[in-house]
Amino acid sequence: MFHAVVAIKQVPDTTNIRIDPETGNLVRAGVPAILNPYDAHALAAAVEWKGKLGGKVTVISMGPPSFKASIGESIELGADRGILISARQFSGADTLATSYVLAKAIEKINSEDPVDVIFFGKQAIDGDTAQVGPGVSVRLGIPVITYCSKINQIDCEEKTIVVQRNAEIKTELIRATLPVVLTCEKEIAKVPFASLPNLVKALRYEPEIWGYEEPLELDREKVGTKGSPTIVYKTATPEQPVAGELLDCEILGVAQVVKTVLAKDKFSVLIESAVGGK
Ligand SMILES: Cc1cc2nc3c(=O)[nH]c(=O)nc-3n(C[C@H](O)[C@H](O)[C@H](O)COP(=O)(O)OP(=O)(O)OC[C@H]3O[C@@H](n4cnc5c(N)ncnc54)[C@H](O)[C@@H]3O)c2cc1C
């Protein structure tokens, strides 16, 4: 039977991320949150393959208690089990600490119920590093295929998978052995509308909460800020380019357009120096 684990992250529902200037951490308070869009597509793919092969889908997330909402949404979308790894000590984790805790959680899940495919989104839309999936695969010592756009085949008997991967100027068809980590593009699967039974199940569903002390045996030096050699030191939103002014020769006439252009500060400096140079 097929067993997929999907790592999901809750992210702010905005492209204008606010960062605490003191700590460099993301400000979550007062910002509407959503399931990271790439993770929703990765989850849809896992559920789709559960439908084809039979089996189950487990979602895991590391974050504050508010992340329960995204686990609930995952149950609506067809996940069977949801685990939230949550404790004050995990906060401030960079990708190294995040991938350490997620890998430990996956090891535990796998020891009870062997895992075939571990799905990640291509990237989280807040941190944007795209490092967590590959980081987990290295810690687990299993292959990773990034930027997956399609799963062509999963064979749980032969323990193989064939996926399509988007590279810059070509599409690759890759065959790998299971278990495998995939990081997924949105094309991997359409996010379906939740079915009524799943909606009802999600209403009553309480995710398992895994804490700092148990059930994972964690090296305390490797979690949270202690285990995070990087911090977000400073962030700023890049200035948006302002649209240029359009002068239409057919409407204004060429003479007027040239006059207007020459009257612009930057152009007059340019022209002057060009004339001066001759
Ligand atoms: C603006 C900003 C910049 C940051 N820059 C850095 C940086 O340069 N270096 C650094 O080490 N950290 C950075 N961080 C911290 C980073 O957000 C956290 O380490 C985070 O837990 C994982 O990184 P990411 O969001 O980039 O995830 P990505 O690696 O982009 O996420 C890929 C996938 O991993 C899974 N995933 C990610 N986080 C979780 C989670 N908590 N639980 C379950 N699944 C998860 C999801 O499937 C997701 O789609 C930054 C955070 C912010 C808000």
The ligand as an SDF file (V2000), in Angstrom:
LIG
                    3D

 53 58  0  0  0  0  0  0  0  0999 V2000
   11.5490   36.4300    4.5270 C   0  0  0  0  0  0  0  0  0  0  0  0
   12.2030   35.2120    5.0860 C   0  0  0  0  0  0  0  0  0  0  0  0
   13.4810   34.8930    4.6610 C   0  0  0  0  0  0  0  0  0  0  0  0
   14.1160   33.7590    5.1720 C   0  0  0  0  0  0  0  0  0  0  0  0
   15.3440   33.4780    4.7180 N   0  0  0  0  0  0  0  0  0  0  0  0
   15.9850   32.3950    5.1980 C   0  0  0  0  0  0  0  0  0  0  0  0
   17.2830   32.0720    4.7250 C   0  0  0  0  0  0  0  0  0  0  0  0
   17.8720   32.7430    3.8830 O   0  0  0  0  0  0  0  0  0  0  0  0
   17.8880   30.9670    5.2420 N   0  0  0  0  0  0  0  0  0  0  0  0
   17.2720   30.1830    6.1690 C   0  0  0  0  0  0  0  0  0  0  0  0
   17.8640   29.2020    6.5940 O   0  0  0  0  0  0  0  0  0  0  0  0
   16.0220   30.4510    6.6290 N   0  0  0  0  0  0  0  0  0  0  0  0
   15.3780   31.5410    6.1700 C   0  0  0  0  0  0  0  0  0  0  0  0
   14.1370   31.8390    6.6220 N   0  0  0  0  0  0  0  0  0  0  0  0
   13.5200   30.9640    7.6200 C   0  0  0  0  0  0  0  0  0  0  0  0
   12.6430   29.9500    6.9070 C   0  0  0  0  0  0  0  0  0  0  0  0
   11.4020   30.5080    6.5970 O   0  0  0  0  0  0  0  0  0  0  0  0
   12.3460   28.7890    7.8170 C   0  0  0  0  0  0  0  0  0  0  0  0
   13.4940   28.0450    8.0530 O   0  0  0  0  0  0  0  0  0  0  0  0
   11.2940   27.8670    7.2240 C   0  0  0  0  0  0  0  0  0  0  0  0
   10.8800   26.9560    8.1970 O   0  0  0  0  0  0  0  0  0  0  0  0
   11.7310   27.0780    6.0010 C   0  0  0  0  0  0  0  0  0  0  0  0
   12.2310   27.8260    4.9710 O   0  0  0  0  0  0  0  0  0  0  0  0
   11.3630   28.3430    3.7360 P   0  0  0  0  0  0  0  0  0  0  0  0
   10.1630   29.0420    4.2270 O   0  0  0  0  0  0  0  0  0  0  0  0
   12.2910   29.0610    2.8470 O   0  0  0  0  0  0  0  0  0  0  0  0
   10.8770   26.9730    3.0750 O   0  0  0  0  0  0  0  0  0  0  0  0
   11.1950   26.3600    1.6430 P   0  0  0  0  0  0  0  0  0  0  0  0
   12.4240   25.5530    1.7050 O   0  0  0  0  0  0  0  0  0  0  0  0
   11.0610   27.3780    0.5520 O   0  0  0  0  0  0  0  0  0  0  0  0
    9.9300   25.3860    1.6010 O   0  0  0  0  0  0  0  0  0  0  0  0
    9.8880   24.2770    0.7280 C   0  0  0  0  0  0  0  0  0  0  0  0
    8.8640   23.3250    1.2500 C   0  0  0  0  0  0  0  0  0  0  0  0
    9.3020   22.7750    2.5010 O   0  0  0  0  0  0  0  0  0  0  0  0
    8.1670   22.5030    3.3320 C   0  0  0  0  0  0  0  0  0  0  0  0
    8.2930   23.2780    4.5650 N   0  0  0  0  0  0  0  0  0  0  0  0
    8.9520   24.4410    4.7760 C   0  0  0  0  0  0  0  0  0  0  0  0
    8.8340   24.8230    6.0640 N   0  0  0  0  0  0  0  0  0  0  0  0
    8.0770   23.8900    6.6780 C   0  0  0  0  0  0  0  0  0  0  0  0
    7.5920   23.7230    8.0000 C   0  0  0  0  0  0  0  0  0  0  0  0
    7.8580   24.5970    8.9650 N   0  0  0  0  0  0  0  0  0  0  0  0
    6.8290   22.6360    8.2670 N   0  0  0  0  0  0  0  0  0  0  0  0
    6.5570   21.7270    7.3010 C   0  0  0  0  0  0  0  0  0  0  0  0
    6.9770   21.8360    6.0390 N   0  0  0  0  0  0  0  0  0  0  0  0
    7.7290   22.8950    5.7290 C   0  0  0  0  0  0  0  0  0  0  0  0
    6.9490   22.8720    2.4940 C   0  0  0  0  0  0  0  0  0  0  0  0
    6.5410   21.7430    1.7750 O   0  0  0  0  0  0  0  0  0  0  0  0
    7.4860   23.9150    1.5420 C   0  0  0  0  0  0  0  0  0  0  0  0
    6.7510   24.0530    0.3520 O   0  0  0  0  0  0  0  0  0  0  0  0
   13.4640   32.9460    6.1310 C   0  0  0  0  0  0  0  0  0  0  0  0
   12.1770   33.2680    6.5270 C   0  0  0  0  0  0  0  0  0  0  0  0
   11.5550   34.3670    6.0130 C   0  0  0  0  0  0  0  0  0  0  0  0
   10.1640   34.6770    6.4530 C   0  0  0  0  0  0  0  0  0  0  0  0
  1  2  1  0
  2  3  1  0
  2 52  2  0
  3  4  2  0
  4  5  1  0
  4 50  1  0
  5  6  2  0
  6  7  1  0
  6 13  1  0
  7  8  2  0
  7  9  1  0
  9 10  1  0
 10 11  2  0
 10 12  1  0
 12 13  2  0
 13 14  1  0
 14 15  1  0
 14 50  1  0
 15 16  1  0
 16 17  1  0
 16 18  1  0
 18 19  1  0
 18 20  1  0
 20 21  1  0
 20 22  1  0
 22 23  1  0
 23 24  1  0
 24 25  2  0
 24 26  1  0
 24 27  1  0
 27 28  1  0
 28 29  2  0
 28 30  1  0
 28 31  1  0
 31 32  1  0
 32 33  1  0
 33 34  1  0
 33 48  1  0
 34 35  1  0
 35 36  1  0
 35 46  1  0
 36 37  1  0
 36 45  1  0
 37 38  2  0
 38 39  1  0
 39 40  1  0
 39 45  2  0
 40 41  1  0
 40 42  2  0
 42 43  1  0
 43 44  2  0
 44 45  1  0
 46 47  1  0
 46 48  1  0
 48 49  1  0
 50 51  2  0
 51 52  1  0
 52 53  1  0
M  END
$$$$
